[in-house]
Structure formats: structure tokens, C-alpha cells
């Protein structure tokens, strides 16, 4: 088969990691099919083709745009593909041929708020209606749907009326480099003080307001409080968050890092007291899985997807309770922790999460769709 991969989001957080790892593993496991990777112009020359069964094509079209719906179908049609994989819900719904779509979560359905947009609210409402229309039509027209967890699969069935048999669950994975780090001595401590860690974007469903309140309460209960370190993209939402920190009286305890080498990121995980993950909704929760792989404890909200993916490894707290979150922070910061021994406890849980397995299951979806 000649398969198209829409990789326009390859350098975005979350879905970009999914695309990069999918391509890397398909290169190794699929010796039969040929692939065309569609990229934005800015990414085209940086992307190196795995082998001669792979080619690339410019698709310099913004996602979530009218152009995506009008131009992307023609770009895909000109490539003469047997199947297209859209790794995000932004399906070009006028594309008339066969495609599969990966749904990472249904946040757009459940959070009607303009806080996650730089647009005027009325414009956001119109665009959100467009997103929901594209999502609904996209999953109905898809030959198959890939969900990154059973929680997401169940949500697709209940919220969009899709038949369960149409949906395949393929868990995300842990990058091999995380396991390579485990085999070596821990990296040097990047920050020379105690700290809690948050990794990811700061959209409203991430529950950052509760996290800040929990941290404020934690500081009030502790004589020598640890810092709270955020790692995420240097975007509009992080800048907005950074701007309000002084008004909360937390500017001496919170710091931000936006561009880190892998070595520094590993160090941040390895030496943190715990990763804090207060999300109200997630599709998988990759930062928590990566934290556990490096022996970092996790305090997270008690939501179904975390129970599914993380099992009994984290400390769970109600997603709506800053008080319970702060208490968990106080308790876990006072407990001794042996990262090496803790990693042993994570092995069985993390064994389920392999990008190679995900790619094999995805290839099977291609060949049976």
C-alpha cells in the first residue's frame, strides 16, 4: 500500500511526539508498504527520510483552518494514496478516499471555554463549533479510529455514537532513551534545591489554577518549602501564567524552563520530589509515564485515564481539591525515596507502553482498514 502520514504537527507538544515515534518505529518494522510524509515548509528540509520506501511532500497548510478543509484534500489526492493516517482530530472532511484518524482526547467536546484561545471569545465560539463539526464528521467517515487509551475509546463511543468495533486502542510508549538513562548513573542535579515538577502545556483542562492554590497551601504548611518548576513551551499561555505569579505572592517559589536538552529534562525528572499532574482530563498522560520510568514519584488527579494507565503507582487526589493536593505534597516530601528501588515497582506497569508495539498495532490498522 501507499500510505500518507499527515505530519504537519510533528514539532508540536504531545501529538508531535506521537508522530515522531510512529515514523521511527514504522521504519524498522514495515518493509512492505510505502509512505508519503506531509510536512509544513518550515519542517520539510529538517525531516530526513528513513529509507527509499519513504518520500515527503510539502503541505504548508495551517491546522484548524478553512484552508485545511479546502486545500489538504487536493494535496492528498494528488499523492494517489491508498490510505491516509491523520494523527489528530483535524480531519480534512472533504477528502473522499480512505483514511484513519487518531483521537488523543475529546477535550474540545467537554471544555467550552475561550481561555485556551488567543482569539476573541465570539470568534473562538465559532471556531469551536467548526472543530466539533470536523471531529464529528471525521470520525464517522473514518475507515478506522485509533484511540490512545480505553478511556478515550469509551468517550468516543458515548459522546460521538461510534461503534466500539470501529475503534482500536494503541497505547503510547516510553522513548528508548528513558530506559538508556536508567542503565546509567543518574544525571547531575540541574537545580541545586528541592522542587516539585510540572511538565506540559497549561491549557485550562490542565487545572493549573488548582495547582497554584495547592502549592500556596503547601508553602503555608512547610517551614522550608520546595520550589515548583514548570517545563513547557514558551507560548502565549505560559507567558500569561508567568505574568500572574507575582500577584499570587509565589514569585520566590516558582520558576519556568522552556527549552531543555534531553539530559537536563532527565535530570529534572530524576531529582524532583514528585511530578504534579492535576489535569481534569487527559487522553494518556505521557509525562507521568516518563516520570515513572526515571524513578520519579507522581501526584495526580484521580481520573479514569490515570487509573487505567498508571495503576497503583501514583498518589491519587480528587481533581477538585487543592487541600488534598497540598496535603499529598507535604506527605510525599517528608517520605524517604529510593529512585532505583522505585523503578523496579514500575517495570510491570510500564512494560505495556512501547512505541514499537504501538507502531505494529497501527500498521495492522492500515492493513485491515
Buried (B, 14 or more C-beta within 10 A) or exposed (E): BBBBBBBBBBBBBBBBBBBBBBBBBBBEEBEEBBBBBBBBEEBBEEBEEBEEBBEBBEBBBEBBBEEBBEBBBEBBBEBEBBBBBBBBBBBBBBBEBBBBBBBBBBBBBEBEEBEBBEEEEEEBBEBBEBBBEBBBEBBBBBBBBBBBBBBBBBBBBEBBEBEEEBBBBBBBBBBEEBEEBBEEEBBEEBBEEEBBBBBBBBBBBBBBBBBBBBBBBBBEEBEEBBBBBBBBBEEEBBEEBBEEBEEEEBEEBBBBBEEBEEEBBBBBBBBBBBBBBBBBBBBBBBBBBBBBBBBBBBBBBBBBBBBBBBBEBBBBBBBBBBEBBBBBBEEBBEEEEEBEEBBEBBEEBBEEBBBBBBBBBBBEBBEEB
